[in-house]
Amino acid sequence: MASKPPSTRFLLAHPAHFFACGCGSGLTPWAPGTFGTLFAWASFILFRPYFSDGQLLFLFAAAYLAGIWFIDVAGRALGDPDHGSIVWDEIVPFWLVLLMTPAGWLWQLTAFVLFRFFDITKPQPARYFDEHVKNGFGVMADDLIAAGYTLLMLALLKIVVA
């Protein structure tokens, strides 16, 4: 059963809550992970033109590491280390996927669908982290693994269609 989203007051009570909940994108009562991933896609389109690939990799690494703390803080406050409204773990790995996805909206849409599939189904070792590592590290790790599966499938798909 889906957990009830926290209030806007919770979102604004602490910077870690704001980021962990995807700047508000995780507050939707329906499919917050999907909304968080959509937020990642939209925000990537906005900031991508202003940074080089190297700068983005550095920023994504920093956002990933900060996300471990954001999620720990918000998860403790919510009483659930992987509360549904916590979507930073979808956002940062999907940014990485988009950075490495071939150009074009169809490739990005395919990346979105694959990432959501792997995030929901949690193939090993993502399932291990989801079930056994109940902290910010584990929450971030399972989505990074989903991103890895997504990138692998995109690479294979690119070979097939090329």
C-alpha positions as CSV (number, residue, x, y, z in Angstrom):
1,M,0.0,0.0,0.0
2,A,1.3,3.4,-0.9
3,S,2.3,5.7,2.0
4,K,0.5,9.0,2.4
5,P,2.6,11.9,1.1
6,P,3.9,14.4,3.7
7,S,2.7,18.0,3.7
8,T,4.2,21.0,2.1
9,R,5.1,22.1,5.7
10,F,7.3,18.9,5.9
11,L,8.8,19.7,2.5
12,L,9.9,23.2,3.6
13,A,10.9,22.3,7.2
14,H,14.4,21.2,6.2
15,P,16.6,21.4,3.1
16,A,17.1,17.7,3.2
17,H,13.3,17.1,3.1
18,F,13.0,19.5,0.1
19,F,15.7,17.7,-1.9
20,A,14.8,14.1,-0.8
21,C,11.2,14.8,-1.9
22,G,12.4,16.0,-5.3
23,C,11.7,19.7,-4.8
24,G,8.1,18.7,-4.3
25,S,7.7,16.3,-7.1
26,G,7.5,13.4,-4.7
27,L,4.4,14.8,-2.9
28,T,2.0,13.5,-5.4
29,P,-0.3,10.7,-4.0
30,W,0.0,8.8,-7.3
31,A,3.2,7.2,-8.6
32,P,5.6,9.6,-6.9
33,G,8.6,7.7,-8.4
34,T,7.3,8.3,-11.9
35,F,6.7,12.0,-11.1
36,G,10.2,12.3,-9.6
37,T,11.6,10.8,-12.8
38,L,9.6,13.2,-14.9
39,F,10.9,16.0,-12.8
40,A,14.4,14.7,-13.5
41,W,13.7,14.7,-17.2
42,A,12.3,18.2,-17.3
43,S,15.0,19.7,-15.1
44,F,17.8,18.0,-17.2
45,I,16.4,19.6,-20.3
46,L,16.5,23.0,-18.6
47,F,20.1,22.8,-17.2
48,R,21.8,20.6,-19.7
49,P,22.8,23.4,-22.2
50,Y,24.8,25.3,-19.5
51,F,27.2,22.5,-18.5
52,S,29.8,20.3,-20.1
53,D,29.6,16.5,-19.6
54,G,32.5,16.7,-17.1
55,Q,30.9,19.4,-15.1
56,L,27.6,17.4,-15.0
57,L,29.4,14.2,-13.9
58,F,30.9,16.1,-11.1
59,L,27.6,17.7,-10.1
60,F,25.8,14.3,-10.3
61,A,28.4,12.7,-8.1
62,A,28.0,15.4,-5.6
63,A,24.2,15.2,-5.8
64,Y,24.4,11.4,-5.4
65,L,26.5,11.7,-2.3
66,A,24.4,14.5,-0.8
67,G,21.3,12.4,-1.6
68,I,22.5,9.7,0.8
69,W,22.3,12.3,3.6
70,F,19.1,13.9,2.3
71,I,17.3,10.5,2.3
72,D,18.7,9.5,5.7
73,V,17.4,12.8,7.2
74,A,14.0,12.7,5.5
75,G,13.5,8.9,6.0
76,R,14.1,9.3,9.7
77,A,11.7,12.2,9.9
78,L,9.0,10.2,8.0
79,G,9.7,7.0,9.9
80,D,10.4,5.1,6.7
81,P,13.9,5.1,5.1
82,D,12.4,4.5,1.6
83,H,9.1,6.5,2.0
84,G,7.3,6.8,-1.4
85,S,7.6,10.6,-1.4
86,I,11.4,10.3,-1.3
87,V,12.3,10.6,-5.0
88,W,15.9,12.0,-5.0
89,D,17.0,8.4,-5.6
90,E,15.1,8.5,-9.0
91,I,16.2,12.0,-10.0
92,V,20.0,11.7,-9.8
93,P,20.4,8.3,-11.4
94,F,18.0,9.3,-14.2
95,W,20.0,12.5,-14.8
96,L,23.0,10.2,-15.3
97,V,21.0,8.1,-17.7
98,L,19.9,11.1,-19.7
99,L,23.5,12.4,-19.9
100,M,24.5,9.1,-21.5
101,T,21.4,8.6,-23.7
102,P,21.7,9.2,-27.4
103,A,20.3,12.5,-28.6
104,G,16.6,12.8,-29.4
105,W,13.3,12.6,-27.6
106,L,12.6,9.0,-28.6
107,W,15.8,7.8,-27.0
108,Q,14.9,9.8,-23.9
109,L,11.4,8.4,-23.8
110,T,12.9,4.9,-24.2
111,A,15.3,5.6,-21.4
112,F,12.4,6.8,-19.2
113,V,10.4,3.7,-19.8
114,L,13.4,1.4,-19.2
115,F,14.5,3.2,-16.1
116,R,11.0,3.0,-14.6
117,F,10.8,-0.7,-15.5
118,F,14.1,-1.5,-13.8
119,D,13.3,0.8,-10.8
120,I,10.0,-1.0,-10.3
121,T,11.1,-4.6,-10.9
122,K,14.4,-4.2,-9.1
123,P,16.5,-7.0,-10.7
124,Q,19.4,-8.2,-8.5
125,P,21.5,-6.7,-7.0
126,A,19.0,-3.8,-6.8
127,R,16.5,-6.0,-4.9
128,Y,19.2,-6.8,-2.3
129,F,19.8,-3.1,-1.6
130,D,16.1,-2.4,-1.6
131,E,15.3,-5.2,0.9
132,H,18.4,-5.3,3.1
133,V,20.1,-1.8,3.2
134,K,17.5,0.4,4.8
135,N,19.3,3.8,4.8
136,G,20.2,6.5,2.3
137,F,23.0,4.5,0.8
138,G,20.7,1.5,0.1
139,V,17.9,3.7,-1.3
140,M,20.3,5.5,-3.7
141,A,22.1,2.3,-4.6
142,D,19.1,0.4,-5.9
143,D,18.2,3.2,-8.3
144,L,21.8,3.6,-9.5
145,I,21.7,-0.1,-10.4
146,A,18.4,0.5,-12.3
147,A,20.2,3.2,-14.1
148,G,23.0,0.8,-15.0
149,Y,20.5,-1.7,-16.4
150,T,18.9,1.1,-18.4
151,L,22.2,2.2,-19.9
152,L,23.0,-1.4,-20.8
153,M,19.7,-1.9,-22.5
154,L,20.0,1.4,-24.4
155,A,23.5,0.4,-25.6
156,L,22.2,-2.9,-26.8
157,L,19.2,-1.3,-28.5
158,K,21.5,1.2,-30.2
159,I,23.6,-1.7,-31.7
160,V,20.4,-3.4,-32.9
161,V,18.9,-0.3,-34.6
162,A,22.2,1.1,-36.0
